[in-house]
Amino acid sequence: MGIFSNLIYKFHRTKHKRNKKYYLLKDRKTLTVNSNPQDVNIHVIKSWREKFTSLIQPKDITMKDGYLLRKVHGFNSFGIFYQLDIIFCNKNFEVISTIQNFGSQKMSHYFSECYFVYCLAPGMIKFLNIKTNDILRII
């Protein structure tokens, strides 16, 4: 009886995994710049697979959407065929550096103190008036 129930459990478990839908972008958070909430939805990217399905596959990024990469020290746009505004932040959420209109198939410099990288639509750094030492958080 124990073997039979284990087989049913394993079959049900693999069937459930096969039919599982991956909603990678269900976490939408709001960007705040110096404690002022902005009208930008940030999607947190935690793995290479999420980066592929979120950043690489879409044709373009809208002004209302942005992406956050955690635990990185640089950014590359291999496979991305549109321009982005890139913001590098440290663990204290302070802006270290910004790059406007970062082109496709490029690599950024290595920032040893960087921990968060925000990817926004082109022109958003100027629109949101983001400078170095500003505080960027998501809520």
C-alpha positions as CSV (number, residue, x, y, z in Angstrom):
1,M,0.0,0.0,0.0
2,G,2.9,2.4,0.8
3,I,4.5,1.8,-2.6
4,F,1.3,2.4,-4.5
5,S,0.6,5.7,-2.7
6,N,4.2,6.8,-3.4
7,L,3.8,6.1,-7.1
8,I,0.6,8.0,-7.3
9,Y,2.2,10.9,-5.4
10,K,5.2,11.0,-7.8
11,F,2.9,10.8,-10.8
12,H,0.7,13.6,-9.6
13,R,3.8,15.7,-8.7
14,T,5.4,15.4,-12.2
15,K,2.0,16.0,-13.9
16,H,1.6,19.2,-11.8
17,K,5.2,20.3,-12.7
18,R,4.5,19.7,-16.4
19,N,1.3,21.9,-16.4
20,K,2.8,24.6,-14.3
21,K,2.6,28.1,-15.9
22,Y,5.5,30.4,-15.2
23,Y,4.2,33.9,-14.5
24,L,7.6,35.6,-14.1
25,L,6.4,39.2,-14.1
26,K,3.6,38.9,-11.5
27,D,5.6,40.9,-9.0
28,R,5.0,44.6,-9.9
29,K,6.4,47.2,-7.5
30,T,6.4,51.0,-7.6
31,L,9.6,52.9,-8.0
32,T,10.3,55.7,-5.5
33,V,13.0,58.4,-6.1
34,N,14.1,60.2,-2.9
35,S,10.9,59.0,-1.2
36,N,8.6,60.3,-4.0
37,P,6.6,57.5,-5.6
38,Q,6.7,57.5,-9.4
39,D,4.4,56.0,-12.0
40,V,6.8,53.2,-13.0
41,N,6.1,49.5,-12.4
42,I,9.3,47.6,-11.6
43,H,9.6,43.9,-12.3
44,V,12.2,42.1,-10.2
45,I,14.4,39.7,-12.2
46,K,16.0,37.0,-10.1
47,S,17.5,34.5,-12.6
48,W,18.9,34.3,-16.1
49,R,15.7,32.6,-17.3
50,E,13.7,35.6,-16.1
51,K,16.1,38.0,-17.8
52,F,15.7,36.1,-21.0
53,T,11.9,36.1,-20.9
54,S,11.5,39.6,-19.6
55,L,14.2,41.7,-21.3
56,I,15.4,39.8,-24.3
57,Q,12.1,38.6,-25.9
58,P,10.0,41.8,-25.9
59,K,10.4,44.1,-28.9
60,D,10.4,47.3,-26.9
61,I,10.1,48.6,-23.3
62,T,7.3,51.1,-22.4
63,M,7.6,54.2,-20.3
64,K,5.6,52.7,-17.5
65,D,7.7,49.5,-17.1
66,G,11.1,48.9,-15.7
67,Y,13.3,46.0,-14.5
68,L,15.5,45.4,-11.5
69,L,18.4,43.1,-11.5
70,R,19.8,42.2,-8.0
71,K,23.3,41.0,-7.0
72,V,25.0,42.2,-10.1
73,H,28.1,44.4,-10.7
74,G,27.5,45.3,-14.3
75,F,25.1,44.9,-17.2
76,N,25.3,43.5,-20.7
77,S,22.7,44.0,-23.4
78,F,23.4,40.8,-25.5
79,G,20.2,39.8,-27.2
80,I,18.4,43.0,-26.4
81,F,17.7,44.9,-29.6
82,Y,16.4,48.2,-28.2
83,Q,18.0,51.0,-26.1
84,L,17.7,51.3,-22.3
85,D,18.5,53.7,-19.5
86,I,20.6,51.9,-17.0
87,I,21.0,52.9,-13.3
88,F,23.6,51.3,-11.0
89,C,22.9,51.4,-7.2
90,N,24.7,50.1,-4.2
91,K,23.3,48.1,-1.2
92,N,22.1,51.4,0.4
93,F,20.0,52.1,-2.7
94,E,22.1,55.1,-3.6
95,V,22.8,55.8,-7.3
96,I,26.4,55.1,-8.2
97,S,26.2,55.8,-12.0
98,T,23.7,56.2,-14.8
99,I,24.0,55.4,-18.5
100,Q,21.5,57.0,-20.9
101,N,20.4,55.3,-24.1
102,F,22.5,52.2,-23.6
103,G,22.6,50.5,-27.0
104,S,22.2,46.8,-27.9
105,Q,25.0,44.3,-27.8
106,K,27.2,46.2,-25.3
107,M,28.7,45.7,-21.9
108,S,28.9,48.3,-19.1
109,H,31.9,48.9,-16.8
110,Y,32.4,46.7,-13.7
111,F,31.2,48.5,-10.5
112,S,32.5,46.6,-7.4
113,E,30.2,48.4,-5.1
114,C,27.1,47.9,-7.3
115,Y,24.3,45.6,-6.1
116,F,21.2,46.7,-8.0
117,V,20.7,47.6,-11.6
118,Y,17.6,49.3,-12.9
119,C,16.7,49.1,-16.6
120,L,14.2,51.8,-17.7
121,A,12.9,53.0,-21.0
122,P,15.1,55.5,-22.9
123,G,14.7,59.0,-21.6
124,M,13.5,58.1,-18.1
125,I,16.6,59.2,-16.3
126,K,16.1,62.7,-17.6
127,F,12.3,62.6,-17.1
128,L,12.6,61.4,-13.5
129,N,15.6,63.7,-12.9
130,I,17.8,60.9,-11.4
131,K,21.3,61.9,-10.4
132,T,24.2,60.3,-8.5
133,N,23.6,59.9,-4.7
134,D,19.8,59.8,-5.2
135,I,17.9,57.1,-3.3
136,L,16.0,54.6,-5.5
137,R,13.7,52.1,-3.8
138,I,10.8,49.9,-4.8
139,I,7.7,49.5,-2.6
